Amino acid sequence: SVLLQFLAHNRVDWTLMFGQSECTYIFGLTLFWIFRESKEQHWKDAAVKAKEAMHGWTKSSKWNFEHKFFLLDAEENFCD
């Protein structure tokens, strides 16, 4: 899917990374919400990929990304 292709990009430029991280964060929140409403597992799987991408960025800059990772993690736990 287009979303999975988007999440698979490994950007190095900080400007692109920041923009991509914002989109990934919003996608993750949205996908967890869709999963809660529909209970279709493929939505949660895609949201978890977004959370994992955010975790990867957290390793490079906690200040910019860690809080978003924690919020996605909370959304995942809310789904269970």
C-alpha positions as a Markdown table, in Angstrom:
| # | Residue | x | y | z |
|---|---|---|---|---|
| 1 | Ser | 0.0 | 0.0 | 0.0 |
| 2 | Val | 1.0 | 3.6 | -0.4 |
| 3 | Leu | 1.2 | 4.1 | 3.4 |
| 4 | Leu | 3.6 | 1.2 | 3.8 |
| 5 | Gln | 5.8 | 2.6 | 1.0 |
| 6 | Phe | 5.7 | 6.0 | 2.7 |
| 7 | Leu | 6.8 | 4.5 | 6.0 |
| 8 | Ala | 9.6 | 2.5 | 4.3 |
| 9 | His | 11.5 | 5.5 | 3.2 |
| 10 | Asn | 14.7 | 6.2 | 5.0 |
| 11 | Arg | 15.3 | 9.9 | 4.8 |
| 12 | Val | 18.5 | 11.5 | 6.0 |
| 13 | Asp | 17.8 | 15.2 | 5.5 |
| 14 | Trp | 16.4 | 16.7 | 8.7 |
| 15 | Thr | 13.8 | 18.8 | 7.0 |
| 16 | Leu | 12.4 | 15.8 | 5.2 |
| 17 | Met | 12.7 | 13.7 | 8.3 |
| 18 | Phe | 10.8 | 16.2 | 10.3 |
| 19 | Gly | 8.0 | 16.5 | 7.7 |
| 20 | Gln | 7.9 | 12.7 | 7.3 |
| 21 | Ser | 7.8 | 12.2 | 11.1 |
| 22 | Glu | 4.8 | 14.6 | 11.4 |
| 23 | Cys | 2.9 | 12.7 | 8.7 |
| 24 | Thr | 3.9 | 9.3 | 10.2 |
| 25 | Tyr | 2.7 | 10.5 | 13.7 |
| 26 | Ile | -0.7 | 11.7 | 12.3 |
| 27 | Phe | -1.0 | 8.5 | 10.3 |
| 28 | Gly | -0.3 | 6.4 | 13.4 |
| 29 | Leu | -2.9 | 8.2 | 15.5 |
| 30 | Thr | -5.5 | 8.0 | 12.7 |
| 31 | Leu | -4.8 | 4.3 | 12.1 |
| 32 | Phe | -5.1 | 3.4 | 15.7 |
| 33 | Trp | -8.5 | 5.2 | 15.8 |
| 34 | Ile | -9.6 | 3.4 | 12.6 |
| 35 | Phe | -8.6 | 0.1 | 14.2 |
| 36 | Arg | -10.6 | 0.9 | 17.4 |
| 37 | Glu | -13.7 | 1.7 | 15.3 |
| 38 | Ser | -13.4 | -1.2 | 12.9 |
| 39 | Lys | -11.5 | -3.9 | 14.8 |
| 40 | Glu | -9.7 | -4.8 | 11.4 |
| 41 | Gln | -6.2 | -6.0 | 12.3 |
| 42 | His | -4.5 | -4.6 | 9.2 |
| 43 | Trp | -5.2 | -1.1 | 10.5 |
| 44 | Lys | -3.4 | -1.8 | 13.8 |
| 45 | Asp | -0.5 | -3.5 | 11.9 |
| 46 | Ala | 0.0 | -0.3 | 9.9 |
| 47 | Ala | -0.2 | 1.9 | 13.0 |
| 48 | Val | 2.4 | -0.3 | 14.8 |
| 49 | Lys | 4.7 | 0.3 | 11.8 |
| 50 | Ala | 4.2 | 4.0 | 12.2 |
| 51 | Lys | 5.0 | 3.7 | 15.9 |
| 52 | Glu | 8.2 | 1.7 | 15.1 |
| 53 | Ala | 9.3 | 4.3 | 12.6 |
| 54 | Met | 8.8 | 7.0 | 15.3 |
| 55 | His | 10.9 | 4.9 | 17.7 |
| 56 | Gly | 13.7 | 4.8 | 15.2 |
| 57 | Trp | 13.7 | 8.6 | 15.0 |
| 58 | Thr | 13.7 | 8.8 | 18.8 |
| 59 | Lys | 17.1 | 7.2 | 18.7 |
| 60 | Ser | 18.4 | 10.1 | 16.7 |
| 61 | Ser | 16.7 | 13.0 | 18.5 |
| 62 | Lys | 14.8 | 12.3 | 21.8 |
| 63 | Trp | 13.8 | 16.0 | 22.1 |
| 64 | Asn | 12.0 | 16.0 | 18.7 |
| 65 | Phe | 10.4 | 12.6 | 18.6 |
| 66 | Glu | 10.2 | 10.8 | 22.0 |
| 67 | His | 7.0 | 12.4 | 23.1 |
| 68 | Lys | 5.3 | 11.4 | 19.8 |
| 69 | Phe | 6.5 | 7.9 | 20.2 |
| 70 | Phe | 5.1 | 7.8 | 23.8 |
| 71 | Leu | 1.7 | 9.1 | 22.5 |
| 72 | Leu | 1.6 | 6.4 | 19.8 |
| 73 | Asp | 2.5 | 3.8 | 22.4 |
| 74 | Ala | -0.3 | 5.0 | 24.6 |
| 75 | Glu | -2.8 | 4.8 | 21.7 |
| 76 | Glu | -1.7 | 1.2 | 21.0 |
| 77 | Asn | -2.2 | 0.3 | 24.6 |
| 78 | Phe | -5.6 | 2.0 | 24.6 |
| 79 | Cys | -6.5 | -0.3 | 21.6 |
| 80 | Asp | -5.9 | -3.5 | 23.7 |
